Amino acid sequence: MVIIVINIIIDFRDLEYLWSVILMLIMYTCAIFYKPEKIIEKHYGWILDINPLYSIIINFRNSIFGLPIDMKAFLISIIFSLVSLLIGIFLFYHKQDKFILHI
């Protein structure tokens, strides 16, 4: 994911400041400091299901509390990681000649 963001920031320098706001929003929506079952209504649970960072956090919580790993969340995080890596590598090789011009 970082490779994708860097490729975008190289072209648009102002996104560097916007990215910090986006990261703060991601932190609050990932249910790091609260239990989502108590706050989010049942018909909004799909928002957490598509959030790849929540999948990583839920498996970390399960390992800390001695619960089995949630395979659905594990597969979501693996697929998201591989897709973002492939997109990042493609963008890097596509724009690698322009990086040195913008640094």
Distance bins in CASP14 RR format, pairs under 12 A and 6 or more apart:
PFRMAT RR
TARGET T0000
AUTHOR 0000-0000-0000
RMODE 2
METHOD distances of the structure
MODEL  1
1 7 0 0 0 0 0 1 0 0 0 0 0
1 8 0 0 0 0 0 1 0 0 0 0 0
1 19 0 0 0 0 0 1 0 0 0 0 0
1 22 0 0 0 0 0 1 0 0 0 0 0
1 23 0 0 0 0 0 1 0 0 0 0 0
1 26 0 0 0 0 0 1 0 0 0 0 0
1 52 0 0 0 0 1 0 0 0 0 0 0
1 53 0 0 0 0 1 0 0 0 0 0 0
1 77 0 0 0 0 0 1 0 0 0 0 0
1 80 0 0 0 0 1 0 0 0 0 0 0
1 81 0 0 0 0 1 0 0 0 0 0 0
1 82 0 0 0 0 0 1 0 0 0 0 0
1 83 0 0 0 0 1 0 0 0 0 0 0
1 84 1 0 1 0 0 0 0 0 0 0 0
1 85 0 0 0 0 1 0 0 0 0 0 0
1 86 0 0 0 0 0 1 0 0 0 0 0
1 87 0 0 0 0 1 0 0 0 0 0 0
1 88 0 0 0 0 1 0 0 0 0 0 0
1 91 0 0 0 0 0 1 0 0 0 0 0
2 8 0 0 0 0 0 1 0 0 0 0 0
2 9 0 0 0 0 0 1 0 0 0 0 0
2 19 0 0 0 0 0 1 0 0 0 0 0
2 23 0 0 0 0 0 1 0 0 0 0 0
2 81 0 0 0 0 0 1 0 0 0 0 0
2 84 0 0 0 0 1 0 0 0 0 0 0
2 85 0 0 0 0 0 1 0 0 0 0 0
2 87 0 0 0 0 0 1 0 0 0 0 0
2 88 0 0 0 0 1 0 0 0 0 0 0
2 89 0 0 0 0 0 1 0 0 0 0 0
2 91 0 0 0 0 0 1 0 0 0 0 0
2 92 0 0 0 0 0 1 0 0 0 0 0
3 9 0 0 0 0 0 1 0 0 0 0 0
3 10 0 0 0 0 0 1 0 0 0 0 0
3 81 0 0 0 0 0 1 0 0 0 0 0
3 84 1 0 0 1 0 0 0 0 0 0 0
3 85 1 0 0 1 0 0 0 0 0 0 0
3 86 0 0 0 0 0 1 0 0 0 0 0
3 87 0 0 0 0 1 0 0 0 0 0 0
3 88 1 1 0 0 0 0 0 0 0 0 0
3 89 1 0 0 1 0 0 0 0 0 0 0
3 90 0 0 0 0 1 0 0 0 0 0 0
3 91 1 0 0 1 0 0 0 0 0 0 0
3 92 1 0 1 0 0 0 0 0 0 0 0
3 93 0 0 0 0 0 1 0 0 0 0 0
3 94 0 0 0 0 0 1 0 0 0 0 0
3 95 0 0 0 0 0 1 0 0 0 0 0
3 96 0 0 0 0 0 1 0 0 0 0 0
3 99 0 0 0 0 0 1 0 0 0 0 0
4 10 0 0 0 0 0 1 0 0 0 0 0
4 15 0 0 0 0 0 1 0 0 0 0 0
4 19 0 0 0 0 0 1 0 0 0 0 0
4 80 0 0 0 0 0 1 0 0 0 0 0
4 83 0 0 0 0 0 1 0 0 0 0 0
4 84 1 0 0 1 0 0 0 0 0 0 0
4 85 0 0 0 0 1 0 0 0 0 0 0
4 86 0 0 0 0 0 1 0 0 0 0 0
4 87 1 0 1 0 0 0 0 0 0 0 0
4 88 1 0 1 0 0 0 0 0 0 0 0
4 89 0 0 0 0 1 0 0 0 0 0 0
4 90 0 0 0 0 1 0 0 0 0 0 0
4 91 1 0 0 1 0 0 0 0 0 0 0
4 92 0 0 0 0 1 0 0 0 0 0 0
4 94 0 0 0 0 0 1 0 0 0 0 0
4 95 0 0 0 0 0 1 0 0 0 0 0
5 11 0 0 0 0 0 1 0 0 0 0 0
5 12 0 0 0 0 0 1 0 0 0 0 0
5 15 1 0 0 1 0 0 0 0 0 0 0
5 16 0 0 0 0 1 0 0 0 0 0 0
5 18 0 0 0 0 0 1 0 0 0 0 0
5 19 1 0 0 1 0 0 0 0 0 0 0
5 20 0 0 0 0 0 1 0 0 0 0 0
5 22 0 0 0 0 1 0 0 0 0 0 0
5 23 0 0 0 0 1 0 0 0 0 0 0
5 26 0 0 0 0 0 1 0 0 0 0 0
5 84 0 0 0 0 1 0 0 0 0 0 0
5 87 0 0 0 0 0 1 0 0 0 0 0
5 88 0 0 0 0 1 0 0 0 0 0 0
5 91 0 0 0 0 0 1 0 0 0 0 0
5 92 0 0 0 0 0 1 0 0 0 0 0
6 12 0 0 0 0 0 1 0 0 0 0 0
6 13 0 0 0 0 0 1 0 0 0 0 0
6 15 0 0 0 0 0 1 0 0 0 0 0
6 16 0 0 0 0 1 0 0 0 0 0 0
6 19 0 0 0 0 0 1 0 0 0 0 0
6 88 0 0 0 0 1 0 0 0 0 0 0
6 91 0 0 0 0 1 0 0 0 0 0 0
6 92 0 0 0 0 1 0 0 0 0 0 0
6 95 0 0 0 0 1 0 0 0 0 0 0
6 96 0 0 0 0 0 1 0 0 0 0 0
6 98 0 0 0 0 0 1 0 0 0 0 0
6 99 0 0 0 0 1 0 0 0 0 0 0
6 102 0 0 0 0 0 1 0 0 0 0 0
6 103 0 0 0 0 0 1 0 0 0 0 0
7 15 0 0 0 0 0 1 0 0 0 0 0
7 84 0 0 0 0 0 1 0 0 0 0 0
7 87 0 0 0 0 1 0 0 0 0 0 0
7 88 1 0 0 1 0 0 0 0 0 0 0
7 89 0 0 0 0 0 1 0 0 0 0 0
7 90 0 0 0 0 1 0 0 0 0 0 0
7 91 1 0 1 0 0 0 0 0 0 0 0
7 92 1 0 0 1 0 0 0 0 0 0 0
7 93 0 0 0 0 0 1 0 0 0 0 0
7 94 0 0 0 0 1 0 0 0 0 0 0
7 95 1 0 1 0 0 0 0 0 0 0 0
7 96 0 0 0 0 1 0 0 0 0 0 0
7 98 0 0 0 0 1 0 0 0 0 0 0
7 99 0 0 0 0 1 0 0 0 0 0 0
7 102 0 0 0 0 0 1 0 0 0 0 0
8 14 0 0 0 0 0 1 0 0 0 0 0
8 15 1 0 1 0 0 0 0 0 0 0 0
8 16 0 0 0 0 1 0 0 0 0 0 0
8 18 0 0 0 0 0 1 0 0 0 0 0
8 19 0 0 0 0 1 0 0 0 0 0 0
8 22 0 0 0 0 0 1 0 0 0 0 0
8 87 0 0 0 0 0 1 0 0 0 0 0
8 88 0 0 0 0 0 1 0 0 0 0 0
8 91 0 0 0 0 1 0 0 0 0 0 0
8 92 0 0 0 0 0 1 0 0 0 0 0
8 95 0 0 0 0 1 0 0 0 0 0 0
8 102 0 0 0 0 0 1 0 0 0 0 0
9 15 1 0 1 0 0 0 0 0 0 0 0
9 16 1 0 1 0 0 0 0 0 0 0 0
9 17 0 0 0 0 1 0 0 0 0 0 0
9 18 0 0 0 0 1 0 0 0 0 0 0
9 19 1 0 0 1 0 0 0 0 0 0 0
9 20 0 0 0 0 0 1 0 0 0 0 0
9 22 0 0 0 0 0 1 0 0 0 0 0
9 91 0 0 0 0 0 1 0 0 0 0 0
9 95 0 0 0 0 0 1 0 0 0 0 0
9 99 0 0 0 0 0 1 0 0 0 0 0
9 102 0 0 0 0 1 0 0 0 0 0 0
9 103 0 0 0 0 0 1 0 0 0 0 0
10 16 0 0 0 0 0 1 0 0 0 0 0
10 91 0 0 0 0 1 0 0 0 0 0 0
10 92 0 0 0 0 0 1 0 0 0 0 0
10 94 0 0 0 0 0 1 0 0 0 0 0
10 95 1 0 0 1 0 0 0 0 0 0 0
10 96 0 0 0 0 0 1 0 0 0 0 0
10 97 0 0 0 0 0 1 0 0 0 0 0
10 98 1 0 0 1 0 0 0 0 0 0 0
10 99 1 0 0 1 0 0 0 0 0 0 0
10 100 0 0 0 0 0 1 0 0 0 0 0
10 101 0 0 0 0 1 0 0 0 0 0 0
10 102 1 0 1 0 0 0 0 0 0 0 0
10 103 0 0 0 0 1 0 0 0 0 0 0
11 91 0 0 0 0 0 1 0 0 0 0 0
11 94 0 0 0 0 0 1 0 0 0 0 0
11 95 0 0 0 0 1 0 0 0 0 0 0
11 98 0 0 0 0 1 0 0 0 0 0 0
11 99 0 0 0 0 0 1 0 0 0 0 0
11 101 0 0 0 0 0 1 0 0 0 0 0
11 102 1 0 0 1 0 0 0 0 0 0 0
12 18 0 0 0 0 1 0 0 0 0 0 0
12 19 0 0 0 0 0 1 0 0 0 0 0
12 102 0 0 0 0 0 1 0 0 0 0 0
13 19 0 0 0 0 0 1 0 0 0 0 0
13 102 0 0 0 0 1 0 0 0 0 0 0
13 103 0 0 0 0 0 1 0 0 0 0 0
14 20 0 0 0 0 0 1 0 0 0 0 0
14 21 0 0 0 0 0 1 0 0 0 0 0
15 21 0 0 0 0 0 1 0 0 0 0 0
15 22 0 0 0 0 1 0 0 0 0 0 0
15 23 0 0 0 0 0 1 0 0 0 0 0
16 22 0 0 0 0 0 1 0 0 0 0 0
16 23 0 0 0 0 0 1 0 0 0 0 0
17 23 0 0 0 0 0 1 0 0 0 0 0
17 24 0 0 0 0 0 1 0 0 0 0 0
18 24 0 0 0 0 0 1 0 0 0 0 0
18 25 0 0 0 0 0 1 0 0 0 0 0
19 25 0 0 0 0 0 1 0 0 0 0 0
19 26 0 0 0 0 0 1 0 0 0 0 0
20 26 0 0 0 0 0 1 0 0 0 0 0
20 27 0 0 0 0 0 1 0 0 0 0 0
21 27 0 0 0 0 0 1 0 0 0 0 0
21 28 0 0 0 0 0 1 0 0 0 0 0
22 28 0 0 0 0 0 1 0 0 0 0 0
22 29 0 0 0 0 0 1 0 0 0 0 0
23 29 0 0 0 0 0 1 0 0 0 0 0
23 30 0 0 0 0 0 1 0 0 0 0 0
23 53 0 0 0 0 0 1 0 0 0 0 0
24 30 0 0 0 0 0 1 0 0 0 0 0
24 32 0 0 0 0 0 1 0 0 0 0 0
25 51 0 0 0 0 0 1 0 0 0 0 0
25 53 0 0 0 0 0 1 0 0 0 0 0
26 32 0 0 0 0 1 0 0 0 0 0 0
26 51 0 0 0 0 1 0 0 0 0 0 0
26 52 0 0 0 0 0 1 0 0 0 0 0
26 53 1 0 0 1 0 0 0 0 0 0 0
26 54 0 0 0 0 1 0 0 0 0 0 0
26 56 0 0 0 0 0 1 0 0 0 0 0
26 57 0 0 0 0 0 1 0 0 0 0 0
27 33 0 0 0 0 1 0 0 0 0 0 0
27 34 0 0 0 0 0 1 0 0 0 0 0
27 51 0 0 0 0 0 1 0 0 0 0 0
27 53 0 0 0 0 1 0 0 0 0 0 0
27 54 0 0 0 0 0 1 0 0 0 0 0
27 57 0 0 0 0 0 1 0 0 0 0 0
28 34 0 0 0 0 1 0 0 0 0 0 0
28 36 0 0 0 0 0 1 0 0 0 0 0
28 39 0 0 0 0 0 1 0 0 0 0 0
28 51 0 0 0 0 0 1 0 0 0 0 0
28 53 0 0 0 0 0 1 0 0 0 0 0
28 54 0 0 0 0 0 1 0 0 0 0 0
29 36 0 0 0 0 1 0 0 0 0 0 0
29 39 0 0 0 0 0 1 0 0 0 0 0
29 40 0 0 0 0 0 1 0 0 0 0 0
29 44 0 0 0 0 0 1 0 0 0 0 0
29 45 0 0 0 0 0 1 0 0 0 0 0
29 47 1 0 0 1 0 0 0 0 0 0 0
29 48 0 0 0 0 1 0 0 0 0 0 0
29 50 0 0 0 0 0 1 0 0 0 0 0
29 51 1 0 0 1 0 0 0 0 0 0 0
29 52 0 0 0 0 0 1 0 0 0 0 0
29 53 0 0 0 0 1 0 0 0 0 0 0
29 54 1 0 0 1 0 0 0 0 0 0 0
29 57 0 0 0 0 0 1 0 0 0 0 0
30 36 0 0 0 0 1 0 0 0 0 0 0
30 47 0 0 0 0 0 1 0 0 0 0 0
30 48 0 0 0 0 1 0 0 0 0 0 0
30 51 1 0 0 1 0 0 0 0 0 0 0
30 52 0 0 0 0 1 0 0 0 0 0 0
30 53 1 0 1 0 0 0 0 0 0 0 0
30 54 1 0 1 0 0 0 0 0 0 0 0
30 55 0 0 0 0 1 0 0 0 0 0 0
30 56 0 0 0 0 1 0 0 0 0 0 0
30 57 1 0 1 0 0 0 0 0 0 0 0
30 58 0 0 0 0 1 0 0 0 0 0 0
30 60 0 0 0 0 0 1 0 0 0 0 0
30 61 0 0 0 0 0 1 0 0 0 0 0
30 77 0 0 0 0 0 1 0 0 0 0 0
31 37 0 0 0 0 1 0 0 0 0 0 0
31 38 0 0 0 0 0 1 0 0 0 0 0
31 39 0 0 0 0 1 0 0 0 0 0 0
31 40 0 0 0 0 1 0 0 0 0 0 0
31 45 0 0 0 0 0 1 0 0 0 0 0
31 47 0 0 0 0 0 1 0 0 0 0 0
31 48 1 0 0 1 0 0 0 0 0 0 0
31 49 0 0 0 0 0 1 0 0 0 0 0
31 51 0 0 0 0 1 0 0 0 0 0 0
31 53 0 0 0 0 1 0 0 0 0 0 0
31 54 1 0 1 0 0 0 0 0 0 0 0
31 55 0 0 0 0 0 1 0 0 0 0 0
31 56 0 0 0 0 0 1 0 0 0 0 0
31 57 1 0 0 1 0 0 0 0 0 0 0
31 58 0 0 0 0 1 0 0 0 0 0 0
31 60 0 0 0 0 0 1 0 0 0 0 0
31 61 0 0 0 0 1 0 0 0 0 0 0
31 73 0 0 0 0 0 1 0 0 0 0 0
32 48 0 0 0 0 0 1 0 0 0 0 0
32 51 0 0 0 0 0 1 0 0 0 0 0
32 53 0 0 0 0 1 0 0 0 0 0 0
32 54 0 0 0 0 1 0 0 0 0 0 0
32 56 0 0 0 0 0 1 0 0 0 0 0
32 57 1 0 0 1 0 0 0 0 0 0 0
32 58 0 0 0 0 0 1 0 0 0 0 0
32 60 0 0 0 0 1 0 0 0 0 0 0
32 61 0 0 0 0 1 0 0 0 0 0 0
33 39 0 0 0 0 0 1 0 0 0 0 0
33 57 0 0 0 0 0 1 0 0 0 0 0
33 61 0 0 0 0 0 1 0 0 0 0 0
34 40 0 0 0 0 1 0 0 0 0 0 0
34 48 0 0 0 0 0 1 0 0 0 0 0
34 54 0 0 0 0 0 1 0 0 0 0 0
34 57 0 0 0 0 0 1 0 0 0 0 0
34 61 0 0 0 0 0 1 0 0 0 0 0
35 48 0 0 0 0 0 1 0 0 0 0 0
35 54 0 0 0 0 0 1 0 0 0 0 0
35 57 0 0 0 0 0 1 0 0 0 0 0
35 58 0 0 0 0 0 1 0 0 0 0 0
35 61 0 0 0 0 1 0 0 0 0 0 0
35 65 0 0 0 0 0 1 0 0 0 0 0
36 42 0 0 0 0 0 1 0 0 0 0 0
36 44 0 0 0 0 1 0 0 0 0 0 0
36 45 1 0 0 1 0 0 0 0 0 0 0
36 46 0 0 0 0 0 1 0 0 0 0 0
36 47 0 0 0 0 1 0 0 0 0 0 0
36 48 1 0 1 0 0 0 0 0 0 0 0
36 49 0 0 0 0 0 1 0 0 0 0 0
36 51 0 0 0 0 1 0 0 0 0 0 0
36 54 1 0 0 1 0 0 0 0 0 0 0
36 57 0 0 0 0 1 0 0 0 0 0 0
36 58 0 0 0 0 1 0 0 0 0 0 0
36 61 0 0 0 0 0 1 0 0 0 0 0
37 44 0 0 0 0 0 1 0 0 0 0 0
37 45 0 0 0 0 1 0 0 0 0 0 0
37 48 0 0 0 0 1 0 0 0 0 0 0
37 58 0 0 0 0 0 1 0 0 0 0 0
37 61 0 0 0 0 0 1 0 0 0 0 0
39 45 0 0 0 0 0 1 0 0 0 0 0
39 47 0 0 0 0 0 1 0 0 0 0 0
39 48 0 0 0 0 0 1 0 0 0 0 0
40 46 0 0 0 0 1 0 0 0 0 0 0
40 47 1 0 0 1 0 0 0 0 0 0 0
40 48 1 0 0 1 0 0 0 0 0 0 0
40 49 0 0 0 0 0 1 0 0 0 0 0
40 51 0 0 0 0 0 1 0 0 0 0 0
40 54 0 0 0 0 0 1 0 0 0 0 0
41 47 0 0 0 0 0 1 0 0 0 0 0
41 48 0 0 0 0 0 1 0 0 0 0 0
42 48 0 0 0 0 0 1 0 0 0 0 0
42 49 0 0 0 0 0 1 0 0 0 0 0
44 50 0 0 0 0 0 1 0 0 0 0 0
44 51 0 0 0 0 0 1 0 0 0 0 0
45 51 0 0 0 0 1 0 0 0 0 0 0
45 54 0 0 0 0 1 0 0 0 0 0 0
46 54 0 0 0 0 0 1 0 0 0 0 0
46 76 0 0 0 0 0 1 0 0 0 0 0
47 54 0 0 0 0 1 0 0 0 0 0 0
48 54 1 0 1 0 0 0 0 0 0 0 0
48 55 0 0 0 0 1 0 0 0 0 0 0
48 56 0 0 0 0 0 1 0 0 0 0 0
48 57 0 0 0 0 1 0 0 0 0 0 0
48 58 0 0 0 0 1 0 0 0 0 0 0
48 70 0 0 0 0 0 1 0 0 0 0 0
48 72 0 0 0 0 0 1 0 0 0 0 0
48 73 0 0 0 0 1 0 0 0 0 0 0
48 76 0 0 0 0 0 1 0 0 0 0 0
49 55 0 0 0 0 1 0 0 0 0 0 0
49 58 0 0 0 0 0 1 0 0 0 0 0
49 70 0 0 0 0 0 1 0 0 0 0 0
49 72 0 0 0 0 1 0 0 0 0 0 0
49 73 0 0 0 0 1 0 0 0 0 0 0
49 75 0 0 0 0 0 1 0 0 0 0 0
49 76 1 0 0 1 0 0 0 0 0 0 0
49 77 0 0 0 0 0 1 0 0 0 0 0
49 80 0 0 0 0 0 1 0 0 0 0 0
50 72 0 0 0 0 0 1 0 0 0 0 0
50 73 0 0 0 0 0 1 0 0 0 0 0
50 76 1 0 0 1 0 0 0 0 0 0 0
50 77 0 0 0 0 0 1 0 0 0 0 0
50 79 0 0 0 0 0 1 0 0 0 0 0
50 80 0 0 0 0 1 0 0 0 0 0 0
51 57 0 0 0 0 1 0 0 0 0 0 0
51 58 0 0 0 0 1 0 0 0 0 0 0
51 73 0 0 0 0 1 0 0 0 0 0 0
51 76 0 0 0 0 1 0 0 0 0 0 0
51 77 0 0 0 0 1 0 0 0 0 0 0
51 80 0 0 0 0 1 0 0 0 0 0 0
52 58 0 0 0 0 0 1 0 0 0 0 0
52 59 0 0 0 0 0 1 0 0 0 0 0
52 73 0 0 0 0 1 0 0 0 0 0 0
52 74 0 0 0 0 0 1 0 0 0 0 0
52 75 0 0 0 0 0 1 0 0 0 0 0
52 76 1 0 1 0 0 0 0 0 0 0 0
52 77 1 0 1 0 0 0 0 0 0 0 0
52 78 0 0 0 0 1 0 0 0 0 0 0
52 79 0 0 0 0 1 0 0 0 0 0 0
52 80 1 1 0 0 0 0 0 0 0 0 0
52 81 1 0 0 1 0 0 0 0 0 0 0
52 82 0 0 0 0 0 1 0 0 0 0 0
52 83 0 0 0 0 1 0 0 0 0 0 0
52 84 0 0 0 0 1 0 0 0 0 0 0
53 59 0 0 0 0 0 1 0 0 0 0 0
53 60 0 0 0 0 0 1 0 0 0 0 0
53 73 0 0 0 0 0 1 0 0 0 0 0
53 76 0 0 0 0 0 1 0 0 0 0 0
53 77 0 0 0 0 1 0 0 0 0 0 0
53 80 0 0 0 0 1 0 0 0 0 0 0
53 81 0 0 0 0 0 1 0 0 0 0 0
53 84 0 0 0 0 0 1 0 0 0 0 0
54 60 0 0 0 0 0 1 0 0 0 0 0
54 61 0 0 0 0 0 1 0 0 0 0 0
54 70 0 0 0 0 0 1 0 0 0 0 0
54 72 0 0 0 0 0 1 0 0 0 0 0
54 73 1 0 0 1 0 0 0 0 0 0 0
54 76 0 0 0 0 1 0 0 0 0 0 0
54 77 0 0 0 0 1 0 0 0 0 0 0
54 80 0 0 0 0 0 1 0 0 0 0 0
55 61 0 0 0 0 0 1 0 0 0 0 0
55 62 0 0 0 0 0 1 0 0 0 0 0
55 69 0 0 0 0 0 1 0 0 0 0 0
55 70 1 0 0 1 0 0 0 0 0 0 0
55 71 0 0 0 0 0 1 0 0 0 0 0
55 72 0 0 0 0 1 0 0 0 0 0 0
55 73 1 1 0 0 0 0 0 0 0 0 0
55 74 1 0 0 1 0 0 0 0 0 0 0
55 75 0 0 0 0 1 0 0 0 0 0 0
55 76 1 0 1 0 0 0 0 0 0 0 0
55 77 1 0 1 0 0 0 0 0 0 0 0
55 78 0 0 0 0 1 0 0 0 0 0 0
55 79 0 0 0 0 1 0 0 0 0 0 0
55 80 1 0 0 1 0 0 0 0 0 0 0
55 81 0 0 0 0 0 1 0 0 0 0 0
56 62 0 0 0 0 0 1 0 0 0 0 0
56 63 0 0 0 0 0 1 0 0 0 0 0
56 69 0 0 0 0 0 1 0 0 0 0 0
56 70 0 0 0 0 0 1 0 0 0 0 0
56 73 1 0 0 1 0 0 0 0 0 0 0
56 74 0 0 0 0 1 0 0 0 0 0 0
56 75 0 0 0 0 0 1 0 0 0 0 0
56 76 0 0 0 0 1 0 0 0 0 0 0
56 77 1 0 1 0 0 0 0 0 0 0 0
56 78 0 0 0 0 0 1 0 0 0 0 0
56 80 0 0 0 0 1 0 0 0 0 0 0
56 81 0 0 0 0 1 0 0 0 0 0 0
57 63 0 0 0 0 0 1 0 0 0 0 0
57 64 0 0 0 0 0 1 0 0 0 0 0
57 70 0 0 0 0 0 1 0 0 0 0 0
57 73 0 0 0 0 1 0 0 0 0 0 0
57 76 0 0 0 0 0 1 0 0 0 0 0
57 77 0 0 0 0 1 0 0 0 0 0 0
58 64 0 0 0 0 0 1 0 0 0 0 0
58 65 0 0 0 0 0 1 0 0 0 0 0
58 67 0 0 0 0 1 0 0 0 0 0 0
58 68 0 0 0 0 0 1 0 0 0 0 0
58 69 0 0 0 0 1 0 0 0 0 0 0
58 70 1 0 1 0 0 0 0 0 0 0 0
58 71 0 0 0 0 0 1 0 0 0 0 0
58 72 0 0 0 0 1 0 0 0 0 0 0
58 73 1 0 1 0 0 0 0 0 0 0 0
58 74 0 0 0 0 1 0 0 0 0 0 0
58 76 0 0 0 0 1 0 0 0 0 0 0
58 77 0 0 0 0 1 0 0 0 0 0 0
59 65 0 0 0 0 0 1 0 0 0 0 0
59 66 0 0 0 0 0 1 0 0 0 0 0
59 67 0 0 0 0 1 0 0 0 0 0 0
59 68 0 0 0 0 1 0 0 0 0 0 0
59 69 1 0 1 0 0 0 0 0 0 0 0
59 70 1 0 1 0 0 0 0 0 0 0 0
59 71 0 0 0 0 1 0 0 0 0 0 0
59 72 0 0 0 0 0 1 0 0 0 0 0
59 73 1 0 1 0 0 0 0 0 0 0 0
59 74 1 0 1 0 0 0 0 0 0 0 0
59 75 0 0 0 0 0 1 0 0 0 0 0
59 76 0 0 0 0 1 0 0 0 0 0 0
59 77 1 0 0 1 0 0 0 0 0 0 0
59 78 0 0 0 0 0 1 0 0 0 0 0
60 66 0 0 0 0 0 1 0 0 0 0 0
60 67 0 0 0 0 0 1 0 0 0 0 0
60 69 0 0 0 0 1 0 0 0 0 0 0
60 70 0 0 0 0 0 1 0 0 0 0 0
60 73 0 0 0 0 0 1 0 0 0 0 0
60 74 0 0 0 0 0 1 0 0 0 0 0
60 77 0 0 0 0 0 1 0 0 0 0 0
61 67 1 0 0 1 0 0 0 0 0 0 0
61 68 0 0 0 0 0 1 0 0 0 0 0
61 69 0 0 0 0 0 1 0 0 0 0 0
61 70 0 0 0 0 1 0 0 0 0 0 0
61 73 0 0 0 0 0 1 0 0 0 0 0
62 68 1 0 0 1 0 0 0 0 0 0 0
62 69 1 0 1 0 0 0 0 0 0 0 0
62 70 1 0 0 1 0 0 0 0 0 0 0
62 71 0 0 0 0 0 1 0 0 0 0 0
62 72 0 0 0 0 0 1 0 0 0 0 0
62 73 0 0 0 0 1 0 0 0 0 0 0
62 74 0 0 0 0 1 0 0 0 0 0 0
63 69 1 0 0 1 0 0 0 0 0 0 0
63 70 0 0 0 0 0 1 0 0 0 0 0
63 73 0 0 0 0 0 1 0 0 0 0 0
63 74 0 0 0 0 0 1 0 0 0 0 0
67 73 0 0 0 0 0 1 0 0 0 0 0
68 74 0 0 0 0 0 1 0 0 0 0 0
69 75 0 0 0 0 0 1 0 0 0 0 0
69 77 0 0 0 0 0 1 0 0 0 0 0
69 78 0 0 0 0 0 1 0 0 0 0 0
70 76 0 0 0 0 1 0 0 0 0 0 0
70 77 0 0 0 0 1 0 0 0 0 0 0
71 77 0 0 0 0 0 1 0 0 0 0 0
71 78 0 0 0 0 0 1 0 0 0 0 0
72 78 0 0 0 0 0 1 0 0 0 0 0
72 79 0 0 0 0 0 1 0 0 0 0 0
73 79 0 0 0 0 0 1 0 0 0 0 0
73 80 0 0 0 0 0 1 0 0 0 0 0
74 80 0 0 0 0 0 1 0 0 0 0 0
74 81 0 0 0 0 0 1 0 0 0 0 0
75 81 0 0 0 0 0 1 0 0 0 0 0
75 82 0 0 0 0 0 1 0 0 0 0 0
76 82 0 0 0 0 0 1 0 0 0 0 0
76 83 0 0 0 0 0 1 0 0 0 0 0
77 83 0 0 0 0 0 1 0 0 0 0 0
77 84 0 0 0 0 0 1 0 0 0 0 0
78 84 0 0 0 0 0 1 0 0 0 0 0
78 85 0 0 0 0 0 1 0 0 0 0 0
79 85 0 0 0 0 0 1 0 0 0 0 0
79 86 0 0 0 0 0 1 0 0 0 0 0
80 86 0 0 0 0 0 1 0 0 0 0 0
80 87 0 0 0 0 0 1 0 0 0 0 0
81 87 0 0 0 0 0 1 0 0 0 0 0
81 88 0 0 0 0 0 1 0 0 0 0 0
82 88 0 0 0 0 0 1 0 0 0 0 0
82 89 0 0 0 0 0 1 0 0 0 0 0
83 89 0 0 0 0 0 1 0 0 0 0 0
83 90 0 0 0 0 0 1 0 0 0 0 0
84 90 0 0 0 0 0 1 0 0 0 0 0
84 91 0 0 0 0 0 1 0 0 0 0 0
85 91 0 0 0 0 0 1 0 0 0 0 0
85 92 0 0 0 0 0 1 0 0 0 0 0
86 92 0 0 0 0 0 1 0 0 0 0 0
86 93 0 0 0 0 0 1 0 0 0 0 0
87 93 0 0 0 0 0 1 0 0 0 0 0
87 94 0 0 0 0 0 1 0 0 0 0 0
88 94 0 0 0 0 1 0 0 0 0 0 0
88 95 0 0 0 0 1 0 0 0 0 0 0
88 96 0 0 0 0 0 1 0 0 0 0 0
89 95 0 0 0 0 0 1 0 0 0 0 0
89 96 0 0 0 0 0 1 0 0 0 0 0
90 96 0 0 0 0 0 1 0 0 0 0 0
91 98 0 0 0 0 0 1 0 0 0 0 0
91 99 0 0 0 0 0 1 0 0 0 0 0
92 98 0 0 0 0 0 1 0 0 0 0 0
92 99 0 0 0 0 1 0 0 0 0 0 0
93 99 0 0 0 0 0 1 0 0 0 0 0
95 101 0 0 0 0 0 1 0 0 0 0 0
95 102 0 0 0 0 1 0 0 0 0 0 0
96 102 0 0 0 0 0 1 0 0 0 0 0
96 103 0 0 0 0 0 1 0 0 0 0 0
END
